[in-house]
Amino acid sequence: MTDLLRAASDWFQGVRTAFASGPVTYVSGTNQATVNATVGRSNFNIDQDDGAQIIVQSRDYLILASDLQAEPQPGDQVIEVTGSSTNTYEVARFGAEPCWRWADSFFKTRRVHTKLLGAT
């Protein structure tokens, strides 16, 4: 019997990638690849030693796991060209959270957390 939820998720990931994403360059060490990514964001609550809490927002990239050669690591970069601007983002951990998490229940898409390094 067909798993309808898995089939629907596969369909959605294909539609998201085809119609709601754009090309970015993913750089890991000396390797780089152009992949399609959907832009998102995540909020992180980070507790400080003095009891204060900082809220940090990351720019996330949803990328098909099959498009990445390896698991994202802190320090990897995502380069995004928007109009005449080139923005470089660094894959980063925020607080105790990992630098990426699965974006779907069937482990097809990674949500990669980044911070802006600079724009040119």
C-alpha positions in Angstrom: 0.0 0.0 0.0 1.2 3.5 -0.8 2.3 5.7 2.1 0.2 8.8 1.2 2.0 11.1 3.7 5.4 10.2 2.3 4.1 10.6 -1.3 2.6 14.0 -0.4 5.8 15.1 1.4 7.9 14.1 -1.7 5.5 16.0 -3.9 5.7 19.1 -1.7 9.5 19.0 -1.5 9.7 18.9 -5.3 7.2 21.7 -5.7 9.0 23.8 -3.1 12.3 23.3 -4.8 10.9 24.0 -8.3 8.8 27.0 -7.5 9.8 28.5 -4.1 13.6 28.4 -4.2 16.5 30.0 -5.9 20.2 29.2 -6.6 22.8 29.7 -3.8 26.4 28.5 -3.6 27.1 26.2 -0.7 30.8 26.2 0.3 32.2 23.5 2.6 36.0 23.6 2.9 37.4 23.5 -0.7 34.1 22.0 -2.1 31.4 24.2 -3.5 28.1 23.5 -5.3 25.2 25.5 -6.6 22.0 24.3 -5.1 18.4 25.5 -4.9 17.4 26.8 -1.5 14.3 28.2 0.0 14.9 31.1 2.5 13.4 30.9 6.0 14.2 32.0 9.5 14.4 30.6 13.0 14.3 32.3 16.4 16.5 31.1 19.2 16.3 32.0 22.9 19.7 31.9 24.4 20.1 32.1 28.2 23.0 34.1 29.5 25.0 33.4 32.7 23.5 36.5 34.4 20.0 35.2 33.8 19.2 37.4 30.9 17.9 35.9 27.7 18.8 37.0 24.2 16.6 36.3 21.2 18.6 35.7 18.0 17.1 35.2 14.6 19.0 33.2 11.9 18.5 33.2 8.2 17.8 29.6 7.2 18.2 27.8 3.9 16.0 24.8 3.2 18.1 22.5 1.0 17.4 19.0 -0.3 19.7 16.6 1.6 20.5 14.9 -1.7 21.9 18.2 -3.1 24.5 18.5 -0.3 27.7 16.3 -0.4 27.9 16.1 3.4 26.1 17.1 6.6 26.3 20.9 7.1 29.0 22.0 9.6 29.6 25.3 11.5 31.8 27.5 9.3 30.4 26.3 6.0 29.2 29.2 3.9 26.1 30.0 1.8 26.6 32.7 -0.9 23.4 34.3 -2.1 23.2 36.8 -5.0 20.3 39.2 -4.9 20.1 41.8 -7.6 23.5 43.5 -7.6 24.3 42.4 -4.0 26.2 39.3 -3.0 25.6 38.2 0.6 27.8 35.7 2.4 26.3 33.7 5.3 28.1 31.4 7.7 26.5 28.2 8.9 26.3 28.6 12.7 25.1 27.2 15.9 23.0 29.3 18.2 23.2 28.5 21.9 23.0 24.7 22.4 21.2 24.1 19.1 22.9 22.3 16.2 23.6 24.3 13.0 20.9 22.4 11.1 17.8 20.3 11.6 15.5 18.2 9.4 12.7 20.3 7.9 10.4 17.4 7.2 9.4 14.1 8.8 10.9 12.0 6.0 14.5 13.4 6.2 14.5 14.9 2.7 15.2 18.6 3.4 17.7 20.2 5.8 17.0 23.5 7.4 20.5 25.1 7.7 20.9 28.0 10.2 23.2 30.9 9.2 24.4 34.3 10.2 25.4 37.2 7.9 29.1 37.5 7.4 29.1 40.4 4.9 27.7 41.9 1.7 29.3 43.2 -1.4 
